[in-house]
Amino acid sequence: NTLRLDAKELVLGPLRNMLKIVARYAKNPLAQTATSSKDNQSIFSDSESEASTRGSDGEGSEDDGFGTYETEQLINAVTKITDLLRKCWGVAGADIISTNLASREGALAEVFNPTVPGKSVYALFAFAAINGFDHALKCLGGDVMILINDVARVLHDEVYRWGFGDSGECNKNLGAAFLMVFRIGLVKEVIEKLEEATKVVFSTSDPKKSAKKKSKASPAHVRSTSDGNKMNSWLRASNTRNLSLQSQSKISNAFEDDGMPDAMQLSLQSLPGISTFTDRAVIGMLKAFAGIHRDNKIRAWSRDFRLSAGVGAFEVNMIFGMDAGWAVEGAVGSEYKIDATYLSPHVNMASRMMSACKHYGVTLLLSESVQELMSDSAKSKLRNVDRVTVKGSVRVQKIFTFDARHKGADFFLFSRSDDLADIDAEQYVPSIWTSDQDLQAMRHHVTDDFESEFNAGMKAYYAGDWPAAIRKLESANEIMVEAALEEGYLHDEMDNTPDRKELYRAETADGPCSYLVNFMKSKGGVAPEGWAG
């Protein structure tokens, strides 16, 4: 009996626990796993925990994080490996893990197969890049990894915090750039849920009215044609934000035939709660921007002699771009190396939005697809800076920015604990766009006079009256420069030279105004024939 009890406590029990860990991870690869010795108590059986405290043969120490007994070490190792897989592959790689760990006819999969078919999803995609990364890479060498990880720590915190539910995920790092994904859901599941909701909305809720309609109805074959035409007409007239049942039927058939192009026509605006979802994703980017300029470790890099020598003061800054739409989520590679990623023109669009920040001199650029999904409170704080066609796309769309500057904004004064920041995200309300101290501080340079003059200039620009547009935009630019100089946050009383003042003006100028004025002047200051804005 004693031998049987020891075998159960020290061998069979731990083996069962290991299988439970693998099975649980196969079912949900994104589930949090316990890694600390304290948290691992729930993984071990009570009998094993007692056994591990009776004593040891002196070989091994619990201080190494693995435990005393070999079986306990195996359990901790499996737990840490699964946690590492979750962090390395994230949402995009979850299906690979699940498919290869899932049991098949009562047994685990014997052969690792990385070529799992991808899944189509709806999501918001965001790219963030570190400005001046090439310079930092040359100057810092191996220490550039410390800089990247300092930035990643702040960026990841805000993405996970402000992503609705568990939607916020950091997919990959591409050196200077980070790809973030705010996952709405699988395309098929979103369509099916929306179809069910639409059926409920258009179903008859009053049984008396239903009975009355039936009593007055004509024969079945006539009724189906007549009422069907009326219903289709009514659906077409009322289908401003919802899919018609006929359209959804086509989409359902498209899934059966794997015809994804039809399903991609869904307007994400029709999804309930999408404005809150999108608002929080955008705020996550803005909070990351504020956090970058508030974090003491990142601010310390500006005092690193290697970065500042020969080029003047260096500071860590970031630019962001976002787009919304569908993507194929899955793995790319072979049995030697795989990369869990997202493939979509919307991912490319987010990257181009980020790159365009440099041309327009802004911190954040949003595509029209993102702007359309936001709440009215959020839209009121955005500024339309141009109407463009992007390389690789024939769609003409407006692009928007949320004005964000760090100079003159004392973000460190508005620092909040992680617990309070989590509460702010969980209790999101649209009024945060006008009440949050970080969001107010980064827009401190924008005045009502500037917005009025800029909007007038954009109206003339789209209308093709470029001489008037140039005057208005130059006037708006001057308003922003004067407002910044009056505040004095860039003014050094010990350096009042004309050259320094001109530098101040260049630093405080409005990027979109300067870009559009230079663009129009490069064309002779006159809109080309057939200009459509």
MARSERO-630931 format. One line per 4 residues: number of its first residue (from 1); their letters; for each residue x, y, z of C-alpha. Coordinates in Angstrom, 1 decimal. Last residue first. Layout:
<atoms>
NUM) a) X Y Z | ...
</atoms>
This chain:
<atoms>
533) gawg) -10.1 67.1 -54.4 | -11.5 66.4 -57.8 | -9.1 68.4 -59.9 | -10.1 68.2 -63.5
529) epav) -7.5 70.7 -64.6 | -4.7 71.0 -62.1 | -5.2 73.3 -59.1 | -3.1 76.4 -59.2
525) ggks) -0.2 77.3 -56.9 | 2.4 76.3 -59.5 | 2.2 72.6 -58.8 | 5.1 72.8 -56.3
521) kmfn) 3.2 75.6 -54.6 | 0.3 73.3 -53.9 | 2.5 70.6 -52.4 | 4.5 73.1 -50.3
517) vlys) 1.2 74.5 -48.9 | -0.1 71.0 -48.2 | 3.0 69.9 -46.4 | 3.3 73.1 -44.3
513) cpgd) -0.3 73.0 -43.3 | -0.2 69.3 -42.5 | 3.0 69.7 -40.3 | 1.9 72.7 -38.2
509) atea) 4.9 74.8 -37.3 | 6.2 74.6 -33.8 | 9.6 73.2 -34.5 | 10.2 75.4 -37.6
505) ryle) 9.3 78.5 -35.6 | 11.7 77.6 -32.8 | 14.4 77.1 -35.4 | 13.7 80.6 -36.7
501) krdp) 14.0 81.9 -33.2 | 17.4 80.2 -32.8 | 18.7 81.7 -36.0 | 17.4 85.2 -34.9
497) tndm) 19.3 84.9 -31.6 | 17.4 85.0 -28.3 | 19.4 82.3 -26.5 | 19.5 82.9 -22.8
493) edhl) 15.8 83.5 -22.6 | 15.2 80.0 -24.1 | 11.7 79.8 -25.6 | 10.3 76.4 -26.4
489) ygee) 7.7 76.3 -23.6 | 7.1 80.0 -24.1 | 3.3 79.9 -24.2 | 3.5 82.9 -26.5
485) laae) 5.8 81.0 -28.8 | 3.4 78.1 -29.1 | 0.4 80.4 -29.9 | 2.5 82.3 -32.4
481) vmie) 3.4 79.1 -34.3 | -0.1 77.8 -34.3 | -1.6 81.1 -35.6 | 1.1 81.3 -38.3
477) nase) 0.2 77.8 -39.5 | -3.4 78.8 -39.7 | -2.5 81.9 -41.8 | -0.4 79.8 -44.1
473) lkri) -3.3 77.4 -44.5 | -5.7 80.2 -45.2 | -3.5 81.9 -47.8 | -2.6 78.7 -49.5
469) aapw) -6.2 77.6 -49.7 | -7.2 80.9 -51.2 | -4.6 80.6 -54.0 | -5.7 76.9 -54.3
465) dgay) -9.3 77.3 -55.1 | -9.7 73.7 -56.2 | -12.8 73.0 -54.0 | -10.8 70.5 -52.0
461) yakm) -8.1 73.1 -51.2 | -10.8 75.8 -50.5 | -12.4 73.6 -47.9 | -9.1 72.6 -46.5
457) ganf) -8.2 76.3 -46.0 | -11.5 77.1 -44.3 | -10.9 74.1 -42.0 | -7.4 75.4 -41.1
453) esef) -8.7 78.9 -40.3 | -11.4 77.6 -37.9 | -9.1 75.0 -36.3 | -6.4 77.6 -35.7
449) ddtv) -8.8 80.1 -34.2 | -10.2 77.4 -31.9 | -6.7 76.6 -30.6 | -4.5 73.5 -31.0
445) hhrm) -1.1 73.7 -29.1 | -2.6 72.0 -26.0 | -3.5 68.9 -27.9 | -1.0 66.6 -26.1
441) aqld) -2.1 68.0 -22.8 | -5.8 67.4 -23.3 | -5.3 63.8 -24.3 | -3.1 63.2 -21.2
437) qdst) -5.5 65.0 -18.9 | -8.6 63.0 -19.9 | -11.7 65.1 -19.8 | -12.6 66.0 -23.4
433) wisp) -11.9 62.6 -25.1 | -12.9 60.9 -21.9 | -16.5 62.0 -22.5 | -16.9 58.9 -24.7
429) vyqe) -17.0 56.6 -21.6 | -14.5 53.9 -20.7 | -14.9 52.2 -17.3 | -12.6 49.4 -18.1
425) adid) -9.9 51.7 -19.5 | -10.0 54.2 -16.6 | -10.0 51.3 -14.1 | -6.9 49.8 -15.7
421) aldd) -5.2 53.2 -15.4 | -6.2 53.3 -11.7 | -4.6 49.9 -11.1 | -1.5 50.7 -13.1
417) srsf) -0.9 53.8 -11.1 | -1.4 57.1 -12.7 | 1.0 59.7 -14.1 | -0.6 63.1 -14.9
413) lffd) 2.4 65.3 -13.9 | 4.8 63.1 -15.9 | 2.8 64.1 -19.0 | 4.1 67.6 -18.8
409) agkh) 3.1 68.7 -22.3 | 5.2 71.6 -23.6 | 6.8 69.4 -26.2 | 5.0 66.1 -26.3
405) radf) 2.7 66.9 -29.3 | -0.4 65.1 -30.4 | -3.0 66.3 -32.9 | -5.3 63.4 -33.6
401) tfik) -4.9 62.8 -37.3 | -7.2 62.0 -40.2 | -6.9 60.6 -43.7 | -9.7 60.9 -46.3
397) qvrv) -10.1 58.2 -48.9 | -9.9 57.6 -52.6 | -9.8 53.8 -53.2 | -7.6 52.6 -56.0
393) sgkv) -5.2 50.8 -53.7 | -1.6 49.5 -54.2 | -0.1 52.9 -53.5 | -2.4 55.0 -51.4
389) tvrd) -5.1 57.3 -52.9 | -5.4 60.5 -50.9 | -7.7 63.0 -49.3 | -5.9 65.3 -46.8
385) vnrl) -5.5 66.5 -43.2 | -8.9 65.7 -41.7 | -8.5 66.6 -38.0 | -9.8 64.4 -35.2
381) kska) -11.2 65.7 -31.9 | -14.8 65.8 -33.0 | -14.5 62.3 -34.3 | -13.8 61.0 -30.8
377) sdsm) -17.0 62.5 -29.3 | -19.0 61.3 -32.4 | -17.8 57.7 -31.7 | -15.3 56.0 -33.9
373) leqv) -16.0 53.5 -36.7 | -15.9 56.0 -39.5 | -12.5 57.2 -38.4 | -11.0 53.7 -38.7
369) sesl) -12.0 53.2 -42.3 | -11.1 56.8 -43.1 | -7.5 55.9 -42.3 | -5.9 57.1 -39.1
365) lltv) -2.6 59.0 -38.9 | -0.8 59.6 -35.6 | 2.2 61.7 -34.6 | 2.1 64.3 -37.3
361) gyhk) 4.6 66.0 -39.7 | 2.6 65.3 -42.8 | 5.4 63.6 -44.6 | 6.7 61.7 -41.6
357) casm) 3.2 60.6 -40.6 | 2.9 59.0 -44.1 | 5.0 56.1 -42.9 | 2.5 55.2 -40.2
353) mrsa) -0.4 55.4 -42.6 | 1.6 53.3 -45.0 | 2.0 50.6 -42.3 | -1.7 50.7 -41.5
349) mnvh) -2.5 50.3 -45.2 | -0.2 47.3 -45.4 | -2.1 45.6 -42.6 | -5.3 46.6 -44.4
345) psly) -4.1 44.9 -47.6 | -4.0 41.7 -45.6 | -1.8 39.0 -44.3 | -1.6 38.6 -40.5
341) tadi) 1.3 36.8 -38.7 | 2.5 33.7 -36.9 | 6.1 33.0 -38.2 | 7.3 29.5 -38.9
337) kyes) 10.8 28.1 -39.1 | 12.2 24.7 -40.0 | 8.9 22.8 -40.7 | 8.0 25.6 -43.1
333) gvag) 7.0 29.2 -43.1 | 3.9 31.5 -42.8 | 1.4 30.9 -40.0 | -2.1 32.2 -39.6
329) evaw) -4.6 35.1 -39.6 | -5.9 36.2 -42.9 | -7.0 39.8 -42.7 | -10.1 41.9 -42.7
325) gadm) -10.7 45.6 -42.1 | -9.5 48.6 -40.1 | -6.5 50.9 -40.5 | -4.0 52.6 -38.1
321) gfim) -0.7 54.5 -38.2 | 1.5 55.6 -35.3 | 4.7 57.7 -34.9 | 7.1 57.4 -32.0
317) nvef) 9.6 59.6 -30.1 | 12.8 58.8 -28.1 | 14.8 62.0 -27.7 | 18.2 63.0 -29.0
313) agvg) 19.8 66.4 -28.4 | 22.3 67.6 -30.9 | 23.7 65.5 -33.7 | 27.4 65.2 -32.9
309) aslr) 27.1 63.4 -29.6 | 23.4 62.9 -28.6 | 23.0 59.2 -29.0 | 26.3 58.0 -27.6
305) fdrs) 26.1 60.6 -24.8 | 23.0 59.0 -23.3 | 21.0 61.9 -21.8 | 18.0 61.4 -24.2
301) wari) 18.0 57.7 -23.2 | 17.0 58.7 -19.7 | 13.5 59.7 -20.9 | 12.9 56.0 -21.8
297) kndr) 13.8 54.8 -18.3 | 11.8 57.6 -16.7 | 8.6 56.8 -18.6 | 6.5 60.0 -19.2
293) higa) 7.4 60.7 -22.9 | 6.8 57.1 -23.9 | 3.8 56.9 -21.7 | 2.1 59.8 -23.6
289) fakl) 2.6 58.1 -26.9 | 1.4 54.8 -25.4 | -1.7 56.6 -24.2 | -2.3 57.9 -27.7
285) mgiv) -2.0 54.4 -29.2 | -4.3 52.9 -26.5 | -6.7 55.8 -27.1 | -7.0 54.6 -30.7
281) ardt) -7.9 51.0 -29.6 | -10.3 52.3 -27.0 | -12.2 54.5 -29.5 | -12.4 51.5 -31.9
277) ftsi) -14.1 49.1 -29.4 | -16.3 51.9 -28.1 | -17.4 52.7 -31.7 | -17.8 49.0 -32.6
273) gpls) -20.4 48.5 -29.9 | -22.9 46.8 -32.2 | -21.4 45.9 -35.6 | -23.0 47.7 -38.6
269) qlsl) -20.1 50.1 -38.8 | -17.9 47.1 -39.8 | -19.4 47.3 -43.2 | -19.4 43.8 -44.7
265) qmad) -18.1 43.6 -48.3 | -15.4 41.2 -47.2 | -17.9 38.4 -47.1 | -18.3 38.5 -50.8
261) pmgd) -14.5 38.2 -51.3 | -14.3 35.2 -49.0 | -15.9 32.7 -51.3 | -15.1 29.6 -49.4
257) defa) -18.1 27.9 -51.1 | -19.8 27.5 -47.7 | -18.6 30.8 -46.6 | -20.0 32.4 -49.7
253) nsik) -23.4 30.8 -49.0 | -23.4 32.6 -45.7 | -22.5 35.8 -47.4 | -25.3 35.4 -49.9
249) sqsq) -27.7 34.8 -47.1 | -26.4 37.9 -45.4 | -27.2 39.9 -48.4 | -30.8 38.5 -48.6
245) lsln) -31.3 39.1 -44.9 | -30.3 42.7 -45.4 | -27.1 43.9 -43.7 | -27.5 46.6 -41.1
241) rtns) -26.4 50.3 -41.0 | -28.3 52.0 -43.7 | -30.5 49.0 -44.7 | -33.9 50.6 -44.1
237) arlw) -34.9 51.2 -47.8 | -33.4 47.9 -49.0 | -35.1 46.0 -46.2 | -38.4 47.6 -47.0
233) snmk) -38.2 46.7 -50.6 | -37.2 43.1 -49.8 | -40.1 42.8 -47.4 | -42.5 44.1 -49.9
229) ngds) -41.2 41.7 -52.6 | -41.4 38.8 -50.2 | -44.9 39.8 -49.1 | -46.1 39.6 -52.7
225) tsrv) -44.2 36.4 -53.7 | -44.8 34.4 -50.5 | -48.4 35.5 -50.4 | -49.2 34.3 -53.9
221) haps) -47.8 30.8 -53.3 | -49.4 30.6 -49.9 | -52.9 31.8 -50.7 | -53.7 35.4 -49.7
217) aksk) -53.2 36.7 -46.1 | -55.9 38.4 -44.1 | -56.0 35.8 -41.4 | -52.1 35.5 -41.4
213) kkas) -51.7 39.3 -40.9 | -54.1 39.2 -37.9 | -52.3 36.2 -36.4 | -48.9 38.1 -36.7
209) kkpd) -50.5 41.2 -35.2 | -51.7 39.2 -32.3 | -48.3 37.5 -31.9 | -46.5 40.9 -31.5
205) stsf) -42.7 40.4 -31.8 | -42.5 40.0 -35.6 | -38.9 39.3 -36.8 | -36.9 42.1 -38.4
201) vvkt) -34.7 42.8 -35.3 | -34.4 39.2 -34.4 | -33.3 38.3 -38.0 | -30.8 41.1 -37.9
197) aeel) -29.3 39.8 -34.7 | -28.9 36.3 -36.1 | -27.2 37.6 -39.3 | -24.9 39.7 -37.2
193) keiv) -23.9 36.7 -35.2 | -23.3 34.7 -38.3 | -21.3 37.4 -40.0 | -19.1 37.9 -36.9
189) ekvl) -18.5 34.2 -36.6 | -17.5 33.8 -40.2 | -15.2 36.7 -40.2 | -13.4 35.5 -37.0
185) girf) -13.4 38.2 -34.3 | -12.8 41.9 -33.5 | -9.0 41.5 -33.0 | -7.2 44.7 -32.0
181) vmlf) -3.8 43.9 -33.7 | -0.5 45.7 -33.0 | 2.5 45.6 -35.3 | 5.7 47.2 -34.0
177) aagl) 8.3 49.1 -36.0 | 11.9 50.0 -35.5 | 13.1 46.4 -35.7 | 10.2 44.6 -37.1
173) nknc) 8.4 43.6 -33.9 | 5.5 41.3 -33.9 | 1.9 40.6 -33.0 | 1.1 42.9 -30.0
169) egsd) -2.4 42.0 -29.0 | -5.4 44.0 -27.9 | -8.7 42.0 -28.2 | -8.7 40.6 -24.6
165) gfgw) -11.7 42.6 -23.5 | -11.6 45.9 -25.5 | -7.9 46.8 -26.0 | -7.0 49.6 -23.7
161) ryve) -4.9 47.7 -21.2 | -3.3 45.2 -23.6 | -2.3 48.0 -26.0 | -1.2 50.3 -23.1
157) dhlv) 1.1 47.7 -21.5 | 2.5 46.6 -24.8 | 3.6 50.1 -25.8 | 5.2 50.8 -22.4
153) ravd) 7.1 47.6 -22.3 | 7.9 47.7 -26.0 | 9.6 51.1 -25.6 | 11.9 49.8 -22.9
149) nili) 12.4 46.6 -24.9 | 13.5 48.6 -28.0 | 15.9 50.7 -25.9 | 17.4 47.6 -24.3
145) mvdg) 17.8 45.9 -27.7 | 19.6 49.1 -28.9 | 22.3 48.1 -26.4 | 23.8 45.7 -28.9
141) glck) 25.0 48.6 -31.1 | 24.1 51.9 -29.5 | 25.3 54.4 -32.0 | 24.5 52.7 -35.2
137) lahd) 21.1 51.3 -34.0 | 20.1 54.7 -32.5 | 20.8 56.5 -35.8 | 18.7 53.9 -37.7
133) fgni) 15.9 54.2 -35.1 | 15.5 58.0 -35.5 | 11.8 57.8 -34.8 | 10.5 54.6 -33.2
129) aafa) 7.7 53.0 -35.1 | 4.1 52.1 -34.3 | 1.8 50.1 -36.6 | -1.9 49.5 -35.9
125) flay) -4.4 47.1 -37.3 | -8.1 47.0 -36.3 | -9.6 43.6 -36.8 | -11.9 41.3 -38.7
121) vskg) -10.7 37.8 -39.2 | -10.1 35.2 -41.9 | -8.5 32.0 -40.7 | -5.3 30.4 -42.0
117) pvtp) -4.8 26.7 -42.9 | -2.3 25.0 -40.6 | 1.1 24.4 -42.2 | 3.0 24.0 -39.0
113) nfve) 2.4 20.2 -38.7 | 4.1 18.5 -35.8 | 3.6 14.8 -36.1 | 2.2 12.6 -33.3
109) alag) -1.0 14.5 -32.6 | -2.1 13.5 -29.1 | -4.3 10.4 -28.6 | -7.9 9.8 -27.9
105) ersa) -9.1 9.8 -31.5 | -7.1 12.9 -32.2 | -6.1 15.0 -29.3 | -5.3 18.6 -29.7
101) lnts) -1.7 19.7 -29.3 | -0.9 20.3 -33.0 | -4.2 22.0 -33.8 | -4.2 24.1 -30.7
97) iida) -0.7 25.3 -31.2 | -1.2 26.2 -34.8 | -4.6 27.8 -34.0 | -3.0 30.0 -31.4
93) gavg) -0.3 31.4 -33.7 | -2.1 34.5 -34.8 | -3.4 35.1 -31.2 | 0.0 35.2 -29.6
89) wckr) 3.0 33.4 -31.1 | 5.9 34.3 -28.7 | 3.8 35.0 -25.6 | 1.6 31.9 -25.8
85) lldt) 4.6 29.7 -26.7 | 6.5 31.0 -23.7 | 3.6 30.3 -21.4 | 3.4 26.7 -22.8
81) iktv) 7.1 26.3 -22.1 | 6.8 27.7 -18.6 | 4.0 25.3 -17.7 | 5.8 22.3 -19.2
77) anil) 9.0 23.2 -17.3 | 7.0 23.6 -14.0 | 5.4 20.2 -14.5 | 8.7 18.6 -15.4
73) qete) 10.4 20.1 -12.3 | 7.6 18.7 -10.1 | 8.1 15.3 -11.7 | 11.8 15.5 -11.0
69) ytgf) 11.3 16.4 -7.3 | 12.7 19.5 -5.8 | 11.0 22.5 -7.6 | 11.7 24.3 -10.9
65) gdde) 12.0 27.9 -9.8 | 15.7 27.7 -9.1 | 15.1 28.6 -5.5 | 13.3 25.2 -5.0
61) sgeg) 16.7 23.6 -4.8 | 18.3 20.6 -6.4 | 20.0 17.6 -5.0 | 19.8 17.7 -1.2
57) dsgr) 18.0 14.4 -0.8 | 14.8 16.2 -0.1 | 12.3 16.8 2.8 | 8.7 16.5 3.7
53) tsae) 7.8 19.6 1.7 | 7.6 18.0 -1.7 | 5.4 15.3 -0.4 | 2.8 17.7 0.9
49) sesd) 2.7 19.4 -2.4 | 2.4 16.0 -4.1 | -0.6 15.1 -1.9 | -2.3 18.3 -2.5
45) sfis) -2.2 17.8 -6.2 | -0.1 20.2 -8.2 | -1.5 22.8 -10.6 | -3.3 24.9 -8.0
41) qndk) 0.0 25.3 -6.1 | 1.6 26.6 -9.2 | 0.5 30.1 -8.4 | 2.8 30.3 -5.4
37) ssta) 5.7 28.8 -7.2 | 5.3 31.3 -9.9 | 4.5 30.5 -13.5 | 0.8 30.1 -13.6
33) tqal) -0.7 30.0 -17.1 | -2.9 32.5 -18.8 | -5.1 31.0 -21.5 | -4.1 32.0 -25.0
29) pnka) -3.6 28.4 -26.2 | -7.2 27.5 -25.3 | -8.2 23.8 -25.9 | -4.6 22.7 -26.6
25) yrav) -3.5 24.6 -23.4 | -6.0 22.8 -21.3 | -5.0 19.4 -22.8 | -1.3 20.2 -22.3
21) iklm) -1.8 21.2 -18.6 | -4.1 18.3 -18.0 | -1.5 15.9 -19.4 | 1.1 17.4 -17.0
17) nrlp) -1.3 17.0 -14.1 | -1.9 13.4 -15.0 | 1.8 12.8 -15.0 | 2.1 14.5 -11.6
13) glvl) -0.5 12.1 -10.1 | 1.0 9.0 -11.7 | 4.5 9.5 -10.5 | 5.0 11.0 -7.0
9) ekad) 1.6 10.8 -5.4 | 0.3 7.6 -7.1 | 3.7 5.8 -7.0 | 4.0 6.8 -3.3
5) lrlt) 0.5 5.5 -2.5 | 1.2 2.2 -4.3 | 4.5 1.8 -2.5 | 2.8 2.4 0.9
1) n) 0.0 0.0 0.0
</atoms>
